[in-house]
Amino acid sequence: MMPRKTKVIGGKFSARHGTRLACLLAGLAGAAALGQIPALPSASGGSPPPPSATQARDVVTEEELKKLAQPENTLSSMLAKATTQAPVAARPSMESSLYRKSVILYDGAQHTVVPIGSVLQLPAGYRNRVVEKPVGTFTFWPAFLERNAAWLGAWEVPLSMAEGNAEVAKKVLASTVKDSRVLVAVYRGGPITILEPVPEPSSKAKSGTGTPNVNQEAKP
């Protein structure tokens, strides 16, 4: 027997119409899952409850998925950024005890510090080398001295002069007169503070003269 031919109401039902109908149904199902349109009623006749606003917000959009998939959000890229960024060096604060208890020498580009009281002589032409605040790049004393040997010198002094021996200080200062540079007192290569000499006792105290002792008996 020959098979019966099924007649479609409204015309021929081609494969192209079937594809379009399938795409339409898939789109409606996806929209219903995202909460954009209500779902179709079930066969039992009851309609499911509409999705809440919380359920709609929990759905991940396509743009969020693209952001999460970008290479800069990977662990390796974040580690690379953390290791390649150089730390920014903060300028030292003037409240630091290093600067408050030091003399700042400046050569126009770099600066260093020496202890207060270590500058033996400061010619008038080089007074601008001493500044109140740190300017430029900080450099340690040995490198700064070598860099500015034309106007800066280190003068080795005995420890007794640093302790305030006036006689030794006179001899040392007499030998530095011929040097026209800024001279910093050093002991074994390191800048050192020179204490002020102890004042000598007055001539009256030496001779013993002065106000007589009221308790002393008068001689006949």
Order of alpha helices (4+ residues) and beta strands (2+ residues): alpha-alpha-alpha-alpha-alpha-beta-beta-beta-beta-beta-alpha-beta-alpha-alpha-beta-beta-alpha
